Amino acid sequence: MSFPEPGRAATLGELRASGHVHRSVKSEIRDNLLARLRAGEDAFPGMVGFEDTVLPELETALLAGHDLVLLGERGQGKSRLMRTLAGLLDEWSPVVVGCEIGDDPQAPSCTRCRRLAAELGDELQVTWRHRSERYTEKLATPDTSVGDLVGDVDPVKVAQGRTLGDPETVHYGLVPRSNRGIFGLNELPDLAERIQVALFNVLEERDIQIRGYSLRLPLDILLVATANPEDYTNRGRIITPLKDRFGAEIRTHYPSEVRDEVALIAQESALVADVPEHLLEVVARFTRGLRESSAVDQRSGVSARFAIAGAEGVAGSALRRAARVGEPYAVARVCDVPTVVPTLLGKVEFEMGEEGRERDVLTHLLRLAIAETYRSRLAGLDLTGFTNLFAEGAVVETGDLVPGSDLLAQVGPVSGLSKVLDRLGHGDDATPGQVAAAIEFVLEGLHLTRRIDKDTVAGRTVYGA
């Protein structure tokens, strides 16, 4: 149990004297959400790309007091969104000392707390629980039992002399232990159908039944579940009566704008090297290309984790080069992006007819992503300074183990480079590594738009060959 700063009520009498008012969890969330909306604050920090679609629906459902299901393909941020709901709870809330289900001292529901309240009155001991302790999450798996979720008879308590009919012989499961909080159930369709039935009373009557006798235990809880669309999952489904008991079903989606995808990658990736934003855009466009490709099973989706892993892999390749060639700072370049394709193959489900072509599909889509990023970032710039180098017969050799200093030495001063750096967000303060990354990006873009030649042999790339 966590304890807040000194001075908070320690007994029921002190709690009443302080003016504390009992509220249900859903009322608490509603009041706090309304306060954030009126103040113009972000109610769901860290969520990218949902501002005009998912979040308005979620806000409506929470204000209505609905239990809800978040429905969407893998890697759409359902679990992340579910976890942000805990931030809408009061920072601290009073509970009866020693209560297994966190009863409110002013409205106890379990047999033990009601008995203590009757015996002790205003001397009932109170402690305080932080909002982080009021969120419980369970991954639904086929081996989950009713006892795990709802509870079961505790043989130890029976052995101590209590009768089976005594409600205090119950060992509570995760759902009643989430009383006065939020219970998140991940991948609800994976839960066996007979176990889903055990949630009927929780969602409708707000009580639980254990081993043939009913505990009139009025649970105060917000139940949130996540699920993948039923049309492609073979693992299970949400049974119709349970689905009917949820107040809202909210459909999530992948980011609809490239800038949102880039922001999501930048936010979630643990990058071990400097990855310029234009390379994050390449990874974002690569991921979006896979989501639109007829070669990829779109019912399975391409997770945001694919893009995050790709960006982290690009950073890892840059760090490897820095270590191998002695660069003081690791900065990713275009040559680092293809190196992660083999490691990402397992994260994509391809259509049946694409067997044996998986790597070719990814390589082709990666080239398209680089070309699209080149056009979006550098369209309209005068790049004749670069093309003139090759018109005069120069060649530039690069690769994932070629130092950036070597690349800069081969190219030398180039007219128009400062404008390229401005477009890529570096400006006058660009480091040598970032300048090398910008030059290589221009060279690859010129090649993909058929303005210069390129030859790749044994991990070395020669432009102008």
MOJONOR-V802772 format. One line per field, one symbol per residue. ss: DSSP state (H for helix, E for strand, L for the rest). burial: I if it has 16 or more other ideal C-beta (glycine too) atoms within 10 Angstrom, else O. Layout:
ss->???
burial->???
This chain:
ss->LLLLLLLLLLEHHHHHHLLLLLLLHHHHHHHHHHHHHHHLLLLLLLLLLLLLLHHHHHHHHHHHLLLEEEELLLLLLHHHHHHHHHHHLLLEEEEELLLLLLLLLLLLLLHHHHHHHHHHHHHLEEEEEEHHHHEEEEELLLLLLHHHHLEEELHHHHHLLLLLLLHHHEEELHHHHLLLEEEEEELHHHLLHHHHHHHHHHHLLLLEEELLEEELLLLLEEEEEEELLLLLLLLLLLLHHHHHHLLEEEELLLLLLHHHHHHHHHHHLLLLLELLHHHHHHHHHHHHHHHHLLLELLLLLLLHHHHHHHHHHHHHHHHHHHHHHLLLLLELLHHHLHHHHHHHHHHLLELHHHLLLHHHHHHHHHHHHHHHHHHHHHLLLLLHHHHHHHHLLLLEEEELLLLHHHHHHHHLLLLLHHHHHHHLLLHHHLLHHHHHHHHHHHHHHHHHLLLLLEEEELLEEEELL
burial->OOOOOOOIIOIIIOIOOOOIOOIOIIOIIIOIIOOOOOOOOOIIOOIIIIOOOIIOIIIOIIOOOIIIIIIIIIIIIIIOIIIIIIIIIIOOIIIIOOIIIIIIIIOIIIOIIOOIIOOOOOOIOIIIIIIOOIIIIIOIOOOIOIIIIIIIIOOOOOOOOOOOOOOOIIIIIIIIOIIIIIIIIIIIIIIIOOIIOIIOIIIOOOOIIIOOOOIOIOIIIIIIIIIIOOOOOOOIIIIOOIIOOIOIIIOIOIIOOIOIIIIIIIOIIOIOIIIIIIIIIIIIIIIIIIOOIOIIOIOOIIIIOIIIIIIIIIIIIIIIIIOOOOIOOIIIIIIIIIIIIOOIOOIIOIOOOOOOOIOOIIOOIIIOIIIIIIOOIIOOOOIOIIOOIIOOOOOIOIIIOIIIOOIIOIIOOIOIIOOIIOIIOIOOOIOIIIIIIIIIIIIIIIIIOOOIOIOOOOOOIOIIO
